[in-house]
Amino acid sequence: MRTPEEEAAAGAFRLAMGRLAQGVCVVATTAGGHDHALTANTVTSVSLDPLLLLVCVETDARFHDAVREAGVFGVSVLAADQRAAADWFATPGRPLPGQLDRVAHHRGDLGVPLLDDALATFECAVRDIHPAGDHSIVVAEVRVSALGRSTRPALVHFRGAYSALT
Ligand SMILES: Cc1cc2nc3c(=O)[nH]c(=O)nc-3n(C[C@H](O)[C@H](O)[C@H](O)COP(=O)(O)O)c2cc1C
């Protein structure tokens, strides 16, 4: 239970963080016979040697335990016209079975789900999972990086809303 002061601090943090414009991705994996995916704006490049990226995953998210189990995941960088996918994979309570059916996708070399029309994709193998408050920092080796077919505007999250960046 947070005190009113802690609530106020969290609100200020959220508002200020909202001014850090971030690209939007869908991270996805397969575990327990189901595809798991979620919208994430915390994907960050970490290292060039070796190739590493990270994503911060809420411990309550279904993807959290799934990615630990699978050990691999895909990252799809969304274009502005993929806003519907961003909304869908951030919808609490959406059914797990078939959640990828409404989005055109394919399997990468590691078998991970990747969105067909993404601006770029990465196929990753989990290297470390660091607990960090109500999230875990998932650090992963990038096994495959690929560019999408077109250079459409990017989907960007800024001040709590989506916009397009050309
Ligand atoms: C723009 C945006 C960015 C998000 N970024 C993250 C993120 O980086 N990590 C995370 O765990 N959840 C993030 N979320 C929230 C998850 O997408 C959302 O809670 C999702 O429903 C979790 O999947 P689940 O319902 O299968 O547990 C983000 C949501 C939005 C709208």
The ligand as a Gaussian input file, in Angstrom:
#p B3LYP/6-31G(d) Opt

LIG

0 1
 C        3.031000       1.909000     -25.117000
 C        3.092000       0.759000     -24.128000
 C        4.318000       0.271000     -23.730000
 C        4.411000      -0.801000     -22.821000
 N        5.646000      -1.247000     -22.454000
 C        5.746000      -2.292000     -21.597000
 C        7.020000      -2.822000     -21.267000
 O        8.060000      -2.359000     -21.730000
 N        7.061000      -3.875000     -20.408000
 C        5.929000      -4.435000     -19.870000
 O        6.044000      -5.389000     -19.105000
 N        4.701000      -3.952000     -20.186000
 C        4.582000      -2.920000     -21.055000
 N        3.349000      -2.448000     -21.397000
 C        2.151000      -3.084000     -20.826000
 C        1.835000      -4.431000     -21.472000
 O        1.832000      -4.340000     -22.902000
 C        0.445000      -4.939000     -21.020000
 O        0.387000      -4.930000     -19.617000
 C        0.146000      -6.336000     -21.565000
 O       -1.262000      -6.534000     -21.538000
 C        0.805000      -7.433000     -20.738000
 O        0.537000      -8.700000     -21.303000
 P       -0.428000      -9.778000     -20.582000
 O       -1.804000      -9.111000     -20.549000
 O       -0.394000     -10.986000     -21.487000
 O        0.113000     -10.053000     -19.226000
 C        3.243000      -1.389000     -22.306000
 C        1.989000      -0.916000     -22.726000
 C        1.905000       0.143000     -23.628000
 C        0.555000       0.636000     -24.083000

